[in-house]
Amino acid sequence: MECQAQNNKDKCNCTYEPCSRKGNCCQCISYHWEMRELPACLFPADVETTYNRSLSKFIEIYSK
């Protein structure tokens, strides 16, 4: 399966500019999951900019 990196990058809401994984979802998910985090795309824009990608923040947001 071929990665659609540019298409993914166009839709990526990650605001962390030096990120080398933008557009490569497989690498992004692996990177964040190693730290027990979730990628930016799973958070609303106002939360994403805080860079708090923790599981507890995700649960807090979506359990309302």
C-alpha positions in Angstrom: 0.0 0.0 0.0 1.4 3.4 -1.0 1.4 6.2 1.5 -0.6 9.2 0.4 1.7 11.6 2.3 0.9 14.8 0.4 -2.9 14.2 0.6 -2.5 13.4 4.3 -0.3 16.5 4.8 -3.0 18.7 3.3 -5.5 17.5 5.9 -3.1 17.4 8.9 -4.0 19.8 11.6 -0.7 19.5 13.5 0.8 22.9 14.3 4.2 21.6 15.4 6.2 23.0 12.5 9.5 21.1 12.8 7.7 17.8 12.7 9.2 15.4 10.2 6.3 13.0 10.3 3.6 15.3 8.9 1.7 13.4 6.2 3.1 10.1 7.2 0.3 8.8 9.5 1.9 5.4 10.2 5.1 7.1 11.5 3.0 9.8 13.4 0.8 7.2 15.2 3.8 5.0 16.1 5.8 8.0 17.4 3.0 9.3 19.6 1.8 5.9 20.8 5.4 5.1 22.1 4.8 8.1 24.4 1.3 7.0 25.2 -0.1 10.0 23.3 -2.5 10.3 20.3 -1.8 12.3 17.1 -3.0 15.9 16.6 -5.7 14.8 14.1 -7.7 13.3 16.9 -8.0 16.6 18.8 -10.0 19.8 18.0 -7.8 22.7 16.8 -8.0 24.7 20.1 -6.8 21.7 22.1 -4.2 20.6 19.5 -2.3 24.0 19.9 -1.7 23.2 23.6 0.3 20.1 22.4 -1.4 18.1 25.2 -1.9 14.9 23.3 -2.4 12.7 26.3 -4.9 9.9 26.6 -6.4 11.6 29.6 -7.0 14.9 27.6 -8.6 12.9 24.8 -11.0 11.2 27.3 -11.7 14.5 29.0 -12.7 16.1 25.7 -14.8 13.3 24.3 -16.5 12.1 27.4 -18.6 15.2 27.7 
